[in-house]
Amino acid sequence: MSKVLFLDIDGVLNSNSDNDSHQREINYGTLIDEEKIKLLAHLVKETNSKIILHSGWRMWFDSDLKPLRLEAKKLIELLEKEGLNIDGLTPDLTTEEIRQTKKFSLVKADEILLWLKSHNEVTEWVVLDDLDLHNAQIKQHQVKPDQTIGLTLEDVENAIKILEKK
């Protein structure tokens, strides 16, 4: 039995506040809220789940999950501080148009389902993403944090329910 947590970063491990400079920091990946990492750690340890990165941040890692950018290195350091690591990445189905318009939500569901199709050992899974992923199957497994707040204890409790089938 294997449990997986599909993790988005922006709007989950940080928040999208109205402050313009704060938004720029998020866009450049320099802002991760350590309290959100602690909540994530509670979720992962409580459910014994593996983290699969399905955020645009996955482009900042090589195929061996080594960080290619400073922001990714910082994310890894914060995760490791809580005893966490990234166990995999979803495939990239984006097109140039999607990357330019930043409409990643149009393909995220397909990327997750494609990853699941090649990992039959997964029995339970949850998606942490602040965006609507336009897919009914995903919606049943999604916890959608408020992007202005990021991950909360209530979100973690809902994710545990999904992973534990409670």
Secondary structure as UniProt FT lines:
FT   STRAND          2..7
FT   TURN            10..13
FT   HELIX           20..27
FT   TURN            28..29
FT   HELIX           34..47
FT   STRAND          49..53
FT   HELIX           56..60
FT   TURN            63..64
FT   HELIX           70..81
FT   TURN            82..83
FT   STRAND          86..89
FT   HELIX           96..101
FT   HELIX           105..117
FT   TURN            120..121
FT   STRAND          122..128
FT   HELIX           136..139
FT   TURN            140..141
FT   STRAND          142..143
FT   TURN            147..149
FT   HELIX           153..164
//
